[in-house]
Amino acid sequence: MKIIYSGRPAELLPKERTKLEGKLAKVAKIIEKRGEKEVHIILSQERHLHHVEITLWVYDHAMVGVGSDGDLASAMSAA
């Protein structure tokens, strides 16, 4: 699974990055039947609120998860 990060705080801490990629690996086991997939992760921050948007194309349909929280790790889990 190819993961592309973009957004304002594009760099995550190694611990947060490993946790997020571990969760995406679980999803990849289910959907990677027809080749490698790309995941786009968009990070943004508005004052004290972190927004995370995860977009994944599965069988020619876009799956989008959006999460917002004051804590970046909680926002990633929600998305």
C-alpha positions, 0 to 999 in steps of 0.5 A: 500500500502506497501512502501519500501524506499532504497538508499543513503539518505534513510530518508526523512523529514516528510513533504516530506514523507507525500507529496509523500505518498499522491500522491501514495495514489491517484495511489493506489485507481486505482490499488489496486483492486487485493490486496495490492501492494508494492512500491519500492522507490530508492533515490540517490544523485550525487553531487547536483542532486537528483535521484528518482526511483519509481517501482510499480508492477501492473497486473504482469507488472512493472511501473517505474517512474524516476525523476532527479532534483536539488531539492528532492521534484521536483525529487519526483514529476517528478518520 
